[in-house]
């Protein structure tokens, strides 16, 4: 009987608290939250047998090298909710050192060309690299040049616009061209390095939060 009496009192207290507004059940509110995600593509360059000038080209299709729909799906962002996509940075690292201990690339530039018939536009200025410096075994940021950034951003916008319209992405081919003075001269090069292009994608997601 005592246990039943206590249960009755507890139930009565719960009813009284509820009536007085003391027992609150939070409401769930839907909110739109901005979310940023990143993507990247990496190109390898091989400098072998060059003497006084380092001159390398490589081609990549941005629309396939970076799987934008998959990136968005992984982040829970619908393609229609993407607000912005742009170049976040260009980075480089040496993946194989040169036998010549003091090998450097000086006064280097990285240009970018959209499509096979596009004009070469400066993407990275002052591309100066001490090949065997241990620091350069990790990715280092390049000095971005505004004209090349504009070219990349326009290409990314065109790809996004097509995907949002349910159309196949446009030709995303870009040709990167690295050129610079190889020092010391008259000594053949033998090293490898990578260029990485990073993108920033901003979209919105719908989340449920307690009010």
Secondary structure, DSSP 8 states (H G I E B T S, - for coil): -HHHHHHHHHHHHHHHHHHTT-S----EEEEEEEEEEEEEEEEEEEEES--SEEEEEEEEEHHHHS-HHHHHHHHT--GGGEEEEEEEEEEEEEEE--SSTT-EEEEEEEEEEESTTS--EEEEEEEEEETT-GGGGS-EE-EE-HHHHHHHHHHHHHHHHHHHTT------EEEEEEEEEEESTTS--EEEEEEEEEEEEEEEEEEEEE-
